Amino acid sequence: MFTPSSLRDAHGRILLSADGEDNEDPDAVWPRVAAEVSVDDMLEEEELPPDPPSPERVARRALVLAAVTVRGMLEMELENPTVGDTYGDLLEWIEECGIQDEIEPDEWAVLQRPLGKLNAQDQVNACWRLESLVVLAWSLGLFEIPPHDELVDTNSLWNSLSVFDAEEAEDLLSNPTLRPRSEIETLQKRLFALHWRLRNYHLHPAVIDFTEYAKTCWFGPLDISGFPLVGGDLALRGERIDKAPRDAFSTAQSAAQERHQAANWLVDGPERYSEASVAT
């Protein structure tokens, strides 16, 4: 605890006094040090170079996300008499593609959960991975990313990745190519700007001059090219952000986070997709 004239321990005893050692309590206890980290070690950790995934890794991860999204959608089709067969086909497709080692533990838990047993939050999360998946499909040159206030067409996206067609999926895995890194980095910067604006408005719902802010903010400049503006601020479905329907805002914010994470992973890694940054 700090006071104007002293530093005290958790019991209020004086560790250091501005009036000298005579006022310091010999029974005062310094906080316990759990570990020591040198400044050099911290700097080295902060300056680690990016570790972007290879084209082959991106293709494998895309197929895993495709499988996860299919499983999430199946939970919404429990009354369909063919849903059990479709689930079996999904597990068979995963095995035939040979992508099991790319699946993270939380994803395996979702994929292996019996039909009707997936909890609501896991189901929602799995379906939102479609907006991550579209960025990976775009990076592989297979699909175009929808506007920031629109969701991806599910079946078209799955078809582009040969979901349920193991032979075509294996062709993708055998010779994938990525867009130039400069294009991916440009997308990453734009998605950061979009995600920041939506997150910022969620926390501080006030209109700003987004163009001017993008030029002058301390963490900028921000790339907002391609985003529609109304009255100087970001537009959603043709309306300025403060006038847009609540569902339009929440949809755009969730999609932006998923797309931003995918772009960050493409540029910087890390090894586990789920640990890619979504910081704004």
C-alpha positions, 0 to 999 in steps of 0.5 A: 500500500502506498501513502504520500509518505510511505510504502506499507505491507498488507498489514499496514506496517511501514516498509519504506518511509520518507522520514527515514529508517527510524519510522520503518517497521522491522516486522513489515513483510515484503510481498513474496516473489513467485518468480524472477523474470529478467528484462532481457527475457521479457524483451526477447519474448515480446520481440519473437518474430511472427510464425505464420502457418504454411499453406498446408497448415492453413488448408488443414485448419480450414477443413477442421473449421469446416467440420466444426461448423457442420457439427454445430449446424447439425444440432439445429437439425435434430428433427431431420430424419437424415441428421444421423446419417449426415453426422456419420458422414461427417466423422467419416469425412474427417477420417478420410481427409486425415486431419485428426492431428489438426483438431484441438481438444475443444474441437474434438469435444464438439465433434464427438458429442452425440447429436442432441447433447451439444450444449447451447454455447458450444453450438453457437460458438461452432456456428460462428466459426463460419466467419473464421472459416471464410477468411481461411477459404479466402486466403486459399483463393477459394472464396470471397469474404462478404461485406462486414455487415453480412454473414457468409452463405453456409452451403456455398462456403462448405462446397468451396472446401469440398465438405463431404467429398474426401477425394476433392478435399485431399486435392486441396490438402496436397497442393494448397496455395495462399494469397500473397502475404501483402494481401493477407496483411492488408486484410488483417489491418482492415479487420483490426480497424473494423473490429476496433470500431465495433468494440469501441462503440459497444463500450462507448456508444458515441458517434465519431468522425471515423475517417479523421480518427483513423488518421490521427489515433495513437495506434494508427493510422487505421486502414478503413478503405472499403468500409461504407460511412454514413455521417462520418461514421461506420455504416451497418446495413446502410445506417450509421452505427448508432442508427443501425438495428441492434441485431445488425450491430451484434452480428457485425461485431461477432463476425468481425471478431471471428474474421479478425482472429483468422487474419491474425493467425494467418499473419502471426500464428501461433501454433494453436489456432484458438490462441490467435489474438483478437485484441483491439 
